[in-house]
Each structure stands twice: as structure tokens, then as C-alpha cells.
Amino acid sequence: MHTSPINIRPANTNDKTFIISLIPRLTEFGPPAWRNGQEMTDTDSRILADRLLNDYPDTVIFIAEDERNIPVGFIHIQPGNDFYNKEKHAHISDVIVAPGTEGRGIGRLLMNKAEEWAREREFRWLTLSVFAQNTRARELYKNIGYGEDIIKCVKEL
């Protein structure tokens, strides 16, 4: 694993083009047949642009940069509420590393930053959702201590 220094900082409006450029990576794993990849990309792009341009409490986007201050990834964290006990928690909505930067530990560093951020705000849980088909991401999450909770099943009609 290449170990160049990676800096993680809060995103700003100047990061919009970079962030939006990475959104198609969310569908590279091959989403389920009943999901429209372009619709997924459009929705995520719209939400992330909105989060960058407006202030949402307990919502943050962090940018990972390499030693030359070139962005190499981002993570988007927002509040969630547990279905059963209604407890507020932090939820990772998106985490994406730039093409060609995989294997450098950038995703793990971004996930660590999310944990640090959530602990500082005294959230008891940090959650995320991942498509069952995205085995690479699921393996990373398992390796850093995430357990599966509710499995959503879908039947296309």
C-alpha cells in the first residue's frame, strides 16, 4: 500500500465539481437490475450539491487530499434516526475515492474521520447503507468493524 500523506479537511463550494465527478463511481459495482444507474447518479449529485451550498445541522462533507493538495476522495455524513428507538445517529451517505487512488487507505482514513466526527458529537452509532452487490465495499466495512443490521429485500413486480 502506498502511504503518501493524506490530509482530510471540510469541503467547501469549490469542491463541487470534484465531488460531482466522483458520483458515477457509486454505480460501478453494477447496481441491481431494478435500479436506474443514471437516476441514482442524478439524485446523489443533486443532494450533494445542495449539501455543499446550504447549511444543514449535523451534516458534513470531508475531502481527502494528497501531498500536492489534489482531492482524492470524499465522505458525506448526515444525521439519521433509528427506526425502533428513534435515537439520533450519524449516517455515512457517501464515501468515494478517486479512480486510480484505490489501495492507498484513503477510504479507511475517510471512515476514521467520520468516526472521529461522530464521537465528538456524542453519537452512539455511525451507520451506512451499501448495496449487497458491492462486495468490495462490504468487505472494507466488515474489516473496520461494521456489522450488518437490517437487510432490505426487494422483489421487482
Backbone as CSV, one residue per row, in Angstrom:
resi,resn,N_x,N_y,N_z,CA_x,CA_y,CA_z,C_x,C_y,C_z
1,MET,0.839,-1.175,0.000,0.000,0.000,0.000,0.883,1.237,0.000
2,HIS,0.603,2.167,-0.907,1.311,3.441,-0.987,0.880,4.302,0.189
3,THR,1.798,4.947,0.870,1.447,5.660,2.089,1.812,7.137,2.041
4,SER,1.537,7.830,0.946,1.737,9.268,0.896,0.815,9.927,1.905
5,PRO,1.242,11.071,2.442,0.386,11.751,3.418,-0.941,12.168,2.793
6,ILE,-1.993,11.923,3.512,-3.337,12.320,3.092,-3.867,13.290,4.146
7,ASN,-4.350,14.433,3.682,-4.953,15.429,4.550,-6.464,15.365,4.363
8,ILE,-7.193,15.474,5.455,-8.654,15.480,5.365,-9.150,16.802,5.931
9,ARG,-9.978,17.475,5.138,-10.485,18.794,5.507,-11.967,18.897,5.163
10,PRO,-12.678,19.847,5.777,-14.073,20.059,5.399,-14.171,20.532,3.951
11,ALA,-15.193,20.087,3.265,-15.428,20.513,1.883,-15.947,21.944,1.865
12,ASN,-15.763,22.582,0.724,-16.353,23.902,0.504,-16.944,23.936,-0.903
13,THR,-17.573,25.040,-1.261,-18.264,25.120,-2.552,-17.320,24.917,-3.733
14,ASN,-16.036,25.208,-3.563,-15.070,24.991,-4.643,-14.855,23.504,-4.946
15,ASP,-15.283,22.623,-4.057,-15.119,21.178,-4.240,-16.257,20.542,-5.028
16,LYS,-17.263,21.327,-5.402,-18.455,20.768,-6.049,-18.121,19.967,-7.304
17,THR,-17.319,20.521,-8.198,-17.002,19.829,-9.452,-16.322,18.492,-9.181
18,PHE,-15.365,18.479,-8.246,-14.678,17.239,-7.896,-15.656,16.209,-7.342
19,ILE,-16.479,16.618,-6.391,-17.423,15.698,-5.755,-18.388,15.119,-6.787
20,ILE,-18.973,15.979,-7.589,-19.935,15.522,-8.595,-19.260,14.585,-9.599
21,SER,-17.994,14.838,-9.905,-17.289,13.980,-10.874,-17.130,12.548,-10.372
22,LEU,-17.141,12.353,-9.054,-16.974,11.009,-8.492,-18.276,10.231,-8.337
23,ILE,-19.407,10.890,-8.403,-20.692,10.237,-8.154,-20.916,8.997,-9.027
24,PRO,-20.552,8.996,-10.309,-20.769,7.776,-11.102,-20.058,6.539,-10.552
25,ARG,-19.049,6.731,-9.733,-18.365,5.577,-9.130,-19.300,4.759,-8.245
26,LEU,-20.362,5.399,-7.737,-21.302,4.701,-6.861,-22.053,3.588,-7.578
27,THR,-22.062,3.609,-8.892,-22.782,2.571,-9.630,-21.842,1.639,-10.395
28,GLU,-20.544,1.806,-10.245,-19.583,0.961,-10.967,-19.680,-0.511,-10.600
29,PHE,-20.138,-0.816,-9.400,-20.214,-2.209,-8.955,-21.309,-2.976,-9.679
30,GLY,-22.209,-2.255,-10.330,-23.319,-2.906,-11.019,-24.532,-2.988,-10.127
31,PRO,-25.316,-1.911,-10.035,-26.489,-1.920,-9.155,-27.510,-2.963,-9.599
32,PRO,-28.443,-3.291,-8.743,-29.477,-4.265,-9.099,-30.215,-3.842,-10.366
33,ALA,-30.754,-4.809,-11.068,-31.431,-4.556,-12.345,-32.597,-3.577,-12.201
34,TRP,-33.234,-3.547,-11.044,-34.388,-2.673,-10.847,-33.985,-1.239,-10.499
35,ARG,-32.697,-0.952,-10.409,-32.203,0.406,-10.151,-31.695,1.019,-11.446
36,ASN,-31.991,2.280,-11.640,-31.524,3.012,-12.795,-30.266,3.774,-12.385
37,GLY,-29.120,3.383,-12.933,-27.848,3.991,-12.563,-27.815,5.485,-12.788
38,GLN,-28.361,5.955,-13.899,-28.368,7.397,-14.167,-29.239,8.134,-13.169
39,GLU,-30.363,7.542,-12.816,-31.233,8.147,-11.804,-30.513,8.229,-10.455
40,MET,-29.784,7.180,-10.099,-29.018,7.184,-8.851,-27.978,8.301,-8.868
41,THR,-27.252,8.410,-9.971,-26.221,9.443,-10.109,-26.827,10.835,-10.031
42,ASP,-27.929,11.047,-10.737,-28.585,12.359,-10.733,-29.056,12.737,-9.335
43,THR,-29.658,11.784,-8.632,-30.159,12.051,-7.281,-29.014,12.382,-6.329
44,ASP,-27.975,11.558,-6.337,-26.834,11.825,-5.455,-26.174,13.158,-5.792
45,SER,-26.047,13.476,-7.071,-25.437,14.749,-7.479,-26.246,15.927,-6.962
46,ARG,-27.560,15.843,-7.103,-28.433,16.923,-6.639,-28.326,17.100,-5.118
47,ILE,-28.347,15.995,-4.385,-28.276,16.068,-2.919,-26.933,16.635,-2.462
48,LEU,-25.848,16.153,-3.043,-24.528,16.629,-2.616,-24.315,18.099,-2.971
49,ALA,-24.787,18.539,-4.116,-24.681,19.956,-4.475,-25.459,20.795,-3.465
50,ASP,-26.638,20.328,-3.095,-27.443,21.034,-2.105,-26.723,21.104,-0.755
51,ARG,-26.108,19.998,-0.336,-25.403,19.973,0.954,-24.201,20.913,0.960
52,LEU,-23.548,21.070,-0.192,-22.409,21.986,-0.289,-22.844,23.449,-0.250
53,LEU,-23.984,23.750,-0.824,-24.417,25.133,-0.976,-25.273,25.643,0.178
54,ASN,-25.800,24.750,0.994,-26.681,25.139,2.099,-26.181,24.532,3.403
55,ASP,-26.554,25.167,4.500,-26.114,24.711,5.814,-27.156,23.764,6.413
56,TYR,-26.738,22.535,6.666,-27.593,21.543,7.301,-26.952,21.152,8.627
57,PRO,-27.703,21.242,9.730,-27.133,20.858,11.026,-26.699,19.390,11.037
58,ASP,-25.578,19.143,11.660,-25.041,17.782,11.811,-24.787,17.092,10.470
59,THR,-24.573,17.863,9.420,-24.242,17.319,8.112,-22.892,17.886,7.687
60,VAL,-22.018,17.013,7.182,-20.681,17.466,6.796,-20.182,16.633,5.624
61,ILE,-19.348,17.249,4.817,-18.628,16.547,3.762,-17.152,16.830,3.998
62,PHE,-16.347,15.774,4.042,-14.902,15.914,4.173,-14.238,15.517,2.867
63,ILE,-13.176,16.222,2.528,-12.380,15.959,1.338,-11.034,15.400,1.768
64,ALA,-10.599,14.320,1.122,-9.246,13.797,1.317,-8.377,14.373,0.197
65,GLU,-7.204,14.884,0.562,-6.264,15.441,-0.414,-4.915,14.764,-0.260
66,ASP,-4.206,14.624,-1.388,-2.867,14.049,-1.332,-1.841,15.123,-0.966
67,GLU,-0.572,14.741,-1.015,0.514,15.645,-0.596,0.627,16.897,-1.469
68,ARG,0.006,16.883,-2.653,0.026,18.056,-3.544,-1.279,18.844,-3.462
69,ASN,-2.089,18.548,-2.455,-3.397,19.179,-2.243,-4.388,18.879,-3.369
70,ILE,-4.217,17.736,-4.010,-5.141,17.286,-5.047,-6.191,16.394,-4.384
71,PRO,-7.478,16.703,-4.563,-8.530,15.874,-3.956,-8.482,14.437,-4.481
72,VAL,-8.615,13.487,-3.554,-8.563,12.062,-3.912,-9.760,11.274,-3.375
73,GLY,-10.679,11.939,-2.692,-11.855,11.257,-2.175,-12.680,12.166,-1.293
74,PHE,-13.878,11.688,-0.949,-14.725,12.444,-0.023,-15.646,11.508,0.731
75,ILE,-16.184,12.040,1.838,-17.186,11.326,2.624,-18.258,12.328,3.024
76,HIS,-19.511,11.896,2.965,-20.672,12.729,3.284,-21.392,12.080,4.459
77,ILE,-21.545,12.835,5.539,-22.159,12.318,6.766,-23.340,13.204,7.121
78,GLN,-24.450,12.566,7.486,-25.622,13.330,7.884,-26.329,12.616,9.032
79,PRO,-27.259,13.291,9.693,-27.950,12.637,10.807,-28.969,11.616,10.320
80,GLY,-29.205,10.636,11.142,-30.243,9.645,10.909,-30.959,9.392,12.223
81,ASN,-32.075,8.707,12.161,-32.810,8.322,13.367,-33.141,6.846,13.274
82,ASP,-32.882,6.134,14.359,-33.181,4.708,14.380,-34.690,4.487,14.271
83,PHE,-35.070,3.511,13.476,-36.483,3.194,13.265,-37.175,2.789,14.560
84,TYR,-36.498,2.019,15.405,-37.136,1.460,16.597,-37.089,2.367,17.809
85,ASN,-35.898,2.876,18.147,-35.817,3.683,19.372,-35.730,5.180,19.093
86,LYS,-35.746,5.560,17.832,-35.734,6.967,17.391,-34.460,7.708,17.780
87,GLU,-33.432,6.981,18.230,-32.179,7.619,18.620,-31.490,8.230,17.399
88,LYS,-31.063,9.473,17.578,-30.340,10.161,16.513,-28.922,9.583,16.427
89,HIS,-28.438,9.413,15.205,-27.095,8.886,14.997,-26.497,9.534,13.758
90,ALA,-25.226,9.302,13.533,-24.561,9.786,12.322,-24.662,8.701,11.258
91,HIS,-24.894,9.120,10.014,-25.046,8.181,8.907,-24.139,8.604,7.753
92,ILE,-23.312,7.685,7.291,-22.458,7.937,6.134,-23.314,7.709,4.891
93,SER,-23.575,8.781,4.172,-24.403,8.678,2.969,-23.579,8.300,1.754
94,ASP,-22.354,8.806,1.680,-21.489,8.533,0.532,-20.041,8.530,0.998
95,VAL,-19.268,7.609,0.459,-17.812,7.640,0.608,-17.244,7.121,-0.715
96,ILE,-16.438,7.965,-1.364,-15.918,7.621,-2.687,-14.475,8.083,-2.794
97,VAL,-13.629,7.217,-3.337,-12.247,7.614,-3.650,-12.107,7.738,-5.162
98,ALA,-11.205,8.614,-5.565,-10.994,8.886,-6.984,-10.407,7.666,-7.692
99,PRO,-10.731,7.512,-8.969,-10.146,6.408,-9.751,-8.624,6.492,-9.726
100,GLY,-7.989,5.337,-9.606,-6.537,5.287,-9.593,-5.912,5.525,-8.234
101,THR,-6.734,5.820,-7.228,-6.181,6.047,-5.882,-6.549,4.926,-4.914
102,GLU,-7.208,3.884,-5.409,-7.597,2.766,-4.559,-6.348,2.084,-3.989
103,GLY,-6.500,1.481,-2.826,-5.404,0.740,-2.216,-4.427,1.591,-1.434
104,ARG,-4.692,2.865,-1.314,-3.813,3.762,-0.547,-4.333,4.014,0.862
105,GLY,-5.464,3.416,1.214,-6.034,3.611,2.546,-6.878,4.862,2.676
106,ILE,-7.217,5.493,1.559,-7.972,6.740,1.591,-9.377,6.516,2.135
107,GLY,-10.050,5.458,1.672,-11.383,5.145,2.178,-11.378,4.910,3.674
108,ARG,-10.402,4.181,4.130,-10.281,3.903,5.571,-10.038,5.196,6.360
109,LEU,-9.186,6.081,5.840,-8.930,7.366,6.508,-10.202,8.208,6.573
110,LEU,-10.975,8.219,5.494,-12.235,8.957,5.496,-13.219,8.351,6.498
111,MET,-13.274,7.031,6.564,-14.154,6.370,7.531,-13.711,6.692,8.969
112,ASN,-12.401,6.711,9.202,-11.890,7.081,10.525,-12.284,8.504,10.881
113,LYS,-12.219,9.407,9.909,-12.613,10.800,10.136,-14.089,10.878,10.492
114,ALA,-14.910,10.084,9.829,-16.343,10.061,10.143,-16.569,9.598,11.585
115,GLU,-15.841,8.565,12.000,-15.963,8.090,13.386,-15.556,9.175,14.374
116,GLU,-14.443,9.827,14.096,-13.964,10.905,14.968,-15.018,12.011,15.067
117,TRP,-15.546,12.420,13.934,-16.558,13.475,13.877,-17.801,13.073,14.676
118,ALA,-18.266,11.830,14.505,-19.460,11.355,15.200,-19.227,11.260,16.713
119,ARG,-18.060,10.795,17.105,-17.747,10.712,18.544,-17.712,12.090,19.185
120,GLU,-17.136,13.060,18.489,-17.084,14.436,19.010,-18.481,14.984,19.271
121,ARG,-19.463,14.530,18.524,-20.844,14.970,18.673,-21.648,14.027,19.561
122,GLU,-20.953,13.059,20.145,-21.522,12.110,21.093,-22.638,11.244,20.508
123,PHE,-22.536,10.956,19.212,-23.437,9.974,18.623,-22.985,8.596,19.099
124,ARG,-23.930,7.727,19.382,-23.608,6.376,19.825,-23.387,5.443,18.639
125,TRP,-23.980,5.766,17.506,-23.892,4.916,16.329,-23.424,5.706,15.123
126,LEU,-22.723,5.003,14.260,-22.383,5.500,12.929,-22.853,4.416,11.971
127,THR,-23.759,4.758,11.074,-24.338,3.773,10.172,-24.001,4.114,8.725
128,LEU,-24.254,3.158,7.858,-24.138,3.374,6.419,-24.982,2.332,5.728
129,SER,-25.286,2.586,4.478,-26.011,1.617,3.654,-25.111,1.250,2.493
130,VAL,-25.191,0.009,2.067,-24.378,-0.452,0.952,-25.189,-1.487,0.173
131,PHE,-25.096,-1.432,-1.143,-25.792,-2.425,-1.955,-25.147,-3.793,-1.748
132,ALA,-25.970,-4.810,-1.677,-25.487,-6.174,-1.467,-24.454,-6.567,-2.527
133,GLN,-24.612,-6.072,-3.745,-23.712,-6.416,-4.843,-22.339,-5.745,-4.725
134,ASN,-22.220,-4.748,-3.873,-20.963,-4.015,-3.741,-20.054,-4.733,-2.736
135,THR,-19.554,-5.882,-3.149,-18.809,-6.759,-2.250,-17.498,-6.140,-1.765
136,ARG,-16.839,-5.363,-2.601,-15.575,-4.736,-2.177,-15.799,-3.780,-1.007
137,ALA,-16.823,-2.937,-1.114,-17.132,-2.001,-0.037,-17.581,-2.756,1.214
138,ARG,-18.415,-3.778,1.038,-18.896,-4.534,2.187,-17.746,-5.188,2.944
139,GLU,-16.758,-5.677,2.219,-15.588,-6.293,2.858,-14.805,-5.257,3.661
140,LEU,-14.616,-4.068,3.099,-13.932,-2.988,3.829,-14.686,-2.669,5.115
141,TYR,-15.993,-2.496,5.018,-16.778,-2.140,6.199,-16.687,-3.225,7.272
142,LYS,-16.753,-4.477,6.855,-16.621,-5.588,7.803,-15.245,-5.547,8.480
143,ASN,-14.200,-5.300,7.695,-12.833,-5.280,8.230,-12.589,-4.155,9.231
144,ILE,-13.365,-3.080,9.144,-13.150,-1.980,10.087,-14.215,-1.940,11.188
145,GLY,-14.942,-3.054,11.322,-15.790,-3.217,12.494,-17.275,-2.988,12.320
146,TYR,-17.758,-2.807,11.107,-19.190,-2.629,10.899,-19.866,-3.987,10.831
147,GLY,-21.005,-4.103,11.491,-21.810,-5.304,11.426,-23.088,-5.009,10.660
148,GLU,-23.660,-6.026,10.060,-24.910,-5.830,9.330,-26.065,-5.787,10.310
149,ASP,-27.046,-4.955,10.005,-28.191,-4.762,10.881,-29.447,-5.234,10.168
150,ILE,-30.106,-4.384,9.455,-31.326,-4.738,8.735,-30.963,-4.977,7.278
151,ILE,-31.403,-6.071,6.726,-31.182,-6.385,5.317,-32.480,-6.063,4.579
152,LYS,-32.397,-5.180,3.591,-33.575,-4.812,2.810,-33.685,-5.767,1.620
153,CYS,-34.822,-6.404,1.490,-35.081,-7.299,0.369,-36.043,-6.629,-0.596
154,VAL,-35.846,-6.849,-1.868,-36.664,-6.225,-2.899,-37.130,-7.287,-3.882
155,LYS,-38.388,-7.208,-4.253,-38.921,-8.065,-5.306,-39.471,-7.149,-6.386
156,GLU,-38.904,-7.264,-7.565,-39.376,-6.440,-8.676,-40.691,-7.018,-9.197
157,LEU,-41.675,-6.164,-9.378,-43.000,-6.597,-9.830,-43.267,-6.159,-11.258
